[in-house]
Structures are given as structure tokens and as C-alpha cells.
Amino acid sequence: MDARIAASRGRSAQLCTCKCLRLPKLLLCSMVAFSCLTASGEQSSAGPYQIEAVYLYDFSKFVAWPKQTANAKNEPFSICVLGEDPFGAVLDTTLSGENIQGNTLVAKRISKPEDAAGCKIVFVSNSEENRLKEILAAFDGTDILTVSDIHNFSRRGGMIQFVLEGGKVRFEVNVTNAANAGLTLSADLLQVALAVRRES
């Protein structure tokens, strides 16, 4: 199955075409994007946040939100960045022209959890580590998918944590935290996660 980290659509990440052999049918090659970039000699030109931006886009397709809170037709599907924005224009260009089930994907920047109304995914920036406990407490009871590269994020109440392993961007998931928010992470997503955590 071919997949694209699309330069042709103005994205900052470089074009990556590879065969995802033996992976689940819906799985995108961007889930293993860094290995593709390494093979094509483009790893140095695609920084971690360029890869993370593609992951954020992919997560929108591999997470199921509660039906009662699903976006109305033509309502934007917002991926929000809380705190200092490490992506710059990369996230906007990654989402540009994309949609999920008829909903246009858009990037938003917010400065506090109270601004997250309408956000489906919130990336919590490293700048917010000192107030992470309060941020996650503010999201308690919502169906927002929380993502970050803050150390031990998936152990501290977050749902998906980016990690660097051997120079490659990978991710860990905490399915219990996601389930508590009413979110379902697909088996395809779990299969390529570096670690899957389930709390008692």
C-alpha cells in the first residue's frame, strides 16, 4: 500500500512512497514515515515536528469519537496546539485540503484549556509541562484526544505520547486514558505503537 508525505501539496515533509508489507489494511505508511525517509535519504530534511504533524493528521483517521459528539457535516475538525507552537506552518500545510468524513481539517492555536471547545485533538506543547496536571484535569470529562511529546505524558494522564527511538519518531498510547474519555483507538493504530499502556 502506497502512502504520501506530500510535498506535491505544499507540505513541508518530503514525498515518501513505500510498501507497508504485512501491516493492517488501513494503515498509512506515514505511521512508519521515518523509516521511509531514511531509505530515501531524506531523514535530515524532515525534522521531528514535521513527522509529528503527519501523525496528528493520521490520528484523526484511526480514532473513533463518541457518536453523540461527532462533528456535524461541514463543521471543521480542529487539531489544536496548546501553548508555544513548535510546528509553525508545517501543521497547517499538512492539513491543508484534507477532510475526514466530510469535515475539513484545520489547525488552531490555543493558550489555555478553556479555549479547546471544538477541538478534537489537542497537542500539548512542552511549554506547558509545569502545568500539565491542571491541563489534563481541565480536559477530564471531555472527548478530546490529548497528544504530546512531554516526558512520561502517557503515564501522567495523556493518551498519545511521541517519543524518539533511534532517531525515529514513534509513539506510545494509553488506551485506558482514551477509553475514559469515550475514545476508541483502532487496532491498526495500536499495532504500530511503540508501547500500549493499560492502567488498572
N, C-alpha and C positions, 0 to 999 in steps of 0.2 A: 504494500500500500504506500503510495507516494504522499508526501506532505510538504508544505512550503513554510519557510520563514521568509516572508515575501518582501524581497527588495523591489520587485516589479510594481508593488502597490505603494511604494513610498515608505515602507517600513525600514527601520534602522538596522534590523537584523538582516544578515545575508541570506541569499537563497540557499536552501538546504533540501536536497532530494535524496531520499534513501529508502531502502526496503525494510519495513518493520516486520521481519520474519518472526513467526511464531507468537506475535503479540495479538491481543484481542481485537475483534473486528472493527471497533470504533476508535481504536487508539491512534492518535496522531503521532507522527514522527517527531513533532516538536516536544513530545514528552521525553524524548531522548536526544534533544537538539544538540547538546554539546558534543556528543559522540559523532554526530553527523558533521558538525563544524570542524571537529578535529580531523576527520577523514578528508575534508575538502580543503584543509589548510587555512580555514577562516576563523579559527578559535580566537586568535588575538584581536580580531576586528569586532567581535561580538562580546561585549562585556557582560558581567553577571546580570545587571539590571535590564539589559536588552532581552536576555533569555527569560528572566522573571516576568517581564511584560507579556511574552508569548504564553508562558504558563498561566498567568492570570486570565488571559483570553480563553485558553483551553479549559480551565476550571469551570467556566460558565457552561460548558457543554457536558461535563462529567459530574455535575452536582444537581440533585433534584430538590427544589424548594417546595414547601407545602402548597397544595393546590389552592387553598383559601387565600394565600398571599401571592399567588403567581401574578406576574405583570399583565395588565390589560393589553390588548392588541394595540400596537403602535406606541406604547409607552416605553420610554428609554430604559434599557437595562444598564444600570450605573455601576461601574467599578470605581471605587473611591480610594483616595490616598489620604490617610490621616497623619498630619504632621509634615515635616520637611519632605519635599518631593524628590526622591532620588532618580526618578525616571526622566524628568524633563519631557520633551516632545515624543520620546520613544513610545510611551503608553498610548498617547493619542493616535500616533500613526499606526500602531499595531491594531487598534480597534477601529480605525477609520474604514467605513464602508461595510463593516461586519454586522451581522444580526443573529439573534437566536430566537427561533420560533416567532419571527416577525417583529421582534423588538430590537431596535438599533442599540448597539453597544456604545457607551460613552464613558469617558474618563472625567472624574470630578475630584477636586482637591478640597479637603475639609480640615478645619483646625481643632475641632472638638467633637466628641461622640454625639452630642446633641444635634450636630449638623448632618448625621448619617441617615436621616429619614429618606427613604427611596433608594438607598444603596443596597445592592445585593451582595457585593463583595467589598470588604474593606481591607486594604493593605495598611498595616500599622507600621509606620516608619520607625527606624532606630532612634530617632529623636525623641520618641515617646516612651522609651524603656523605663524611665524613672516613674512614670505614672501608668504603667501597663496594668497593674491590678485594678485601678479605678476605671480605666478604659474598658477592660473586659467585663467588669461589673456593670458598667453602663449598657453594654450590649446584651447582658443576661436577659432572657425572655424575648429576644428578637430572633429573626431567622436570617441574620447576616452571617455570611461566611467570612471568618477572620483569617487573614494570611499575614505573615511577617517573616523577616529573617533575623528577628531578635533572638538572642541565645536562649535556648530551652523554651521557646514560645509554645510548642505543642505540649510541654509538660506543665505550663503555667496557666492553662486555660484556653489557649488558642487552638485553632483547628488544623491549619496547614502551615508548616514552617519550612522555609527554604534553607538549605544547608549546602556548603561547598564540600565536595568529596573528590579528592584527586584533581582539583581544578575544574570540576564539573558541577553545575547547579543541579542539585537533587532536591527532594522534598520529603518531609515526614508528615504523617497525618494522625490526628487524634479522632477516631471515629466516635468515641463517647461524647466528646465535646460537641461534635457536629450533630449527633443524634439528639442531644439535649436541646438543641436549637430547632429540631424538626427537619434537619437536612439529611439527605441520603447521598453518600459518596459512592459512585459506581464501582463495581468490582474491577472494571478496567483501570480506573484510577488507582485503586489500592494495589493492583498487581505491580505497578511500576514505582510505587512509593519506596523510598529507602527504608522506612520503618512505619509500621502501623501500630498505633498505641490504643489500647482499650483499658479504660480505668475501671476499677471495681466499684 
